[in-house]
Amino acid sequence: MALEYSFTLDGVEHGVSIAARQPELVLTVDGRAHQVAESGALNEECALLTVDGRRYQVWRTWEGNRIHLRIGNRSFSVGYEDAITAAQHHAGGDDTLRADMPGVVVAVNASAGAHVAAGDVLIVIESMKMQINIVAPREGTVETVHVAVNQTFDKGAQLISLHAEA
C-alpha cells in the first residue's frame, strides 16, 4: 500500500505517493514515477538529491505548514499538511480530531471550555515509537477531551472535539 500525500505548489494541488522504498525510493507525482536518492548533505539545510539520474542541491527550511525550497536558480514555497492533520480532515472535518493510528496519550494540554488558536498543541500522543503533537486546526473552544494521559486508543478514536467560535 502506497503512502499518499498532497501538496500545493504555486496554487495548484498535486498528489504524491511513495510507490517503493527499496531498493530505491520511487515517488509518483501526479501519476508520473520518479526515482529519488539522497546523495548526501552539505549541512542540515542542504541535501544533495538525485532525481531520475540528475543531481540537485536542494536548500530547505520549514515555516509552519510550509516548506521553502531552493533548487538551482528556482525557489518554491510548498504548503503541506502532515499525515495526522490530513487524516483528521478526511475523517470528519475539523470538529473532532481523530487518531490516524493506535497509540497512547503522553500529555493533555487542553481542557473543556479552553479557547485555542490554530496551531496550539492540544495533546501529545506516542505511536510507533514517535511522539506526535496533535494541534488545533483552527481557532475555537475545546468542547470535549475524549482521552487522558497514559490512555491507549485505537485508530479512528476520538481525541478532542472543538466548537467553532462565532
C-alpha positions as CSV (number, residue, x, y, z in Angstrom):
1,M,0.0,0.0,0.0
2,A,1.5,3.3,-1.0
3,L,1.7,6.3,1.3
4,E,-0.2,9.2,-0.2
5,Y,0.3,12.9,0.3
6,S,-0.8,16.1,-1.3
7,F,0.9,19.5,-1.5
8,T,0.2,22.8,-3.0
9,L,2.7,24.4,-5.3
10,D,2.0,27.8,-7.0
11,G,-1.6,27.5,-6.0
12,V,-2.0,24.1,-7.7
13,E,-2.6,20.9,-5.6
14,H,-0.5,17.9,-6.5
15,G,-0.7,14.3,-5.5
16,V,2.4,12.4,-4.4
17,S,2.7,8.8,-3.3
18,I,5.6,6.7,-2.2
19,A,5.5,3.7,-4.6
20,A,8.6,1.9,-3.3
21,R,11.4,2.4,-0.7
22,Q,13.6,-0.5,-1.6
23,P,16.0,-0.8,-3.4
24,E,15.4,2.8,-4.4
25,L,12.8,5.4,-3.4
26,V,10.2,5.8,-6.1
27,L,7.8,8.7,-5.8
28,T,4.8,9.1,-8.1
29,V,3.9,12.8,-8.6
30,D,0.6,13.4,-10.4
31,G,0.8,9.8,-11.8
32,R,4.4,10.0,-13.1
33,A,7.0,7.9,-11.4
34,H,10.4,9.3,-10.4
35,Q,13.4,7.6,-8.8
36,V,14.9,9.6,-6.0
37,A,18.1,9.1,-4.0
38,E,19.8,11.3,-1.4
39,S,23.4,11.6,-2.3
40,G,24.5,13.2,0.9
41,A,24.1,16.5,2.7
42,L,26.2,19.7,2.8
43,N,24.6,20.7,6.1
44,E,21.2,20.5,7.9
45,E,19.6,22.8,5.4
46,C,21.1,21.4,2.2
47,A,20.6,18.0,0.7
48,L,22.1,16.5,-2.4
49,L,19.4,14.6,-4.3
50,T,19.5,12.6,-7.5
51,V,16.1,12.5,-9.3
52,D,15.8,10.3,-12.4
53,G,19.6,10.3,-12.7
54,R,20.0,14.1,-12.4
55,R,21.8,15.6,-9.4
56,Y,20.4,18.6,-7.5
57,Q,21.4,20.7,-4.5
58,V,18.2,21.3,-2.5
59,W,18.2,24.0,0.2
60,R,15.2,23.7,2.5
61,T,13.7,25.4,5.5
62,W,10.3,24.9,7.3
63,E,7.9,27.7,8.4
64,G,4.7,26.5,9.9
65,N,2.8,24.4,7.4
66,R,5.1,25.5,4.5
67,I,8.4,24.3,3.3
68,H,10.6,26.7,1.4
69,L,12.9,25.1,-1.2
70,R,15.6,26.4,-3.5
71,I,16.7,24.1,-6.3
72,G,19.2,25.5,-8.7
73,N,18.0,29.0,-9.5
74,R,14.4,28.4,-8.7
75,S,12.7,28.9,-5.3
76,F,9.4,27.2,-4.2
77,S,7.2,27.6,-1.3
78,V,5.1,24.5,-0.8
79,G,2.1,24.2,1.5
80,Y,1.7,20.8,3.1
81,E,-0.5,19.0,5.6
82,D,1.1,16.4,7.8
83,A,-0.4,12.9,7.7
84,I,-2.2,13.3,11.1
85,T,-3.9,16.5,10.2
86,A,-4.8,15.2,6.7
87,A,-6.4,12.2,8.3
88,Q,-8.4,14.4,10.7
89,H,-9.7,16.4,7.8
90,H,-10.8,13.3,5.9
91,A,-12.2,11.6,9.0
92,G,-14.9,14.1,9.7
93,G,-13.6,17.7,9.4
94,D,-12.0,19.9,12.0
95,D,-14.6,19.5,14.8
96,T,-13.4,16.1,16.1
97,L,-9.8,15.3,15.9
98,R,-9.3,11.5,15.5
99,A,-6.3,9.2,15.8
100,D,-4.8,8.2,12.5
101,M,-3.1,5.2,14.2
102,P,-3.2,3.4,17.5
103,G,-1.2,4.8,20.4
104,V,-1.0,6.2,23.9
105,V,-1.6,9.7,25.3
106,V,1.6,11.3,26.6
107,A,0.2,14.7,27.6
108,V,-3.1,16.6,27.5
109,N,-2.6,20.4,27.2
110,A,-6.2,21.5,26.8
111,S,-9.4,21.1,28.8
112,A,-13.1,21.5,28.0
113,G,-14.0,25.2,27.7
114,A,-10.5,26.3,26.9
115,H,-10.0,28.8,24.0
116,V,-7.4,27.6,21.5
117,A,-5.7,29.2,18.5
118,A,-4.8,27.4,15.3
119,G,-1.5,25.5,15.8
120,D,-1.9,25.2,19.6
121,V,-0.7,21.8,20.8
122,L,-3.8,20.1,22.3
123,I,-2.4,16.7,23.2
124,V,0.8,14.7,22.6
125,I,0.5,11.1,21.6
126,E,3.0,8.3,21.1
127,S,2.6,5.9,18.3
128,M,5.1,3.7,16.5
129,K,7.9,4.9,18.9
130,M,7.3,8.6,17.8
131,Q,5.8,11.4,19.8
132,I,3.3,13.4,17.8
133,N,1.8,16.8,18.6
134,I,-1.9,17.0,17.8
135,V,-2.6,20.7,17.1
136,A,-5.7,22.8,16.8
137,P,-6.5,23.0,13.1
138,R,-8.3,26.4,13.7
139,E,-9.3,28.8,16.4
140,G,-12.1,27.6,18.6
141,T,-13.1,26.3,22.0
142,V,-12.4,22.8,23.3
143,E,-15.8,21.1,23.6
144,T,-14.6,17.7,24.9
145,V,-11.3,15.9,25.7
146,H,-12.0,12.3,24.9
147,V,-8.7,10.9,26.3
148,A,-6.5,11.1,29.4
149,V,-2.7,10.8,30.0
150,N,-1.5,7.2,29.7
151,Q,-4.7,6.1,28.0
152,T,-4.3,3.8,25.0
153,F,-6.5,4.3,21.9
154,D,-7.2,2.6,18.6
155,K,-7.0,4.1,15.1
156,G,-10.0,6.3,14.4
157,A,-10.6,7.0,18.1
158,Q,-11.9,10.5,19.0
159,L,-9.2,12.5,20.8
160,I,-10.6,16.1,21.1
161,S,-13.7,17.9,19.9
162,L,-13.7,21.6,19.1
163,H,-16.6,24.0,18.9
164,A,-16.3,26.9,16.4
165,E,-16.4,30.4,17.7
166,A,-18.8,32.8,16.2
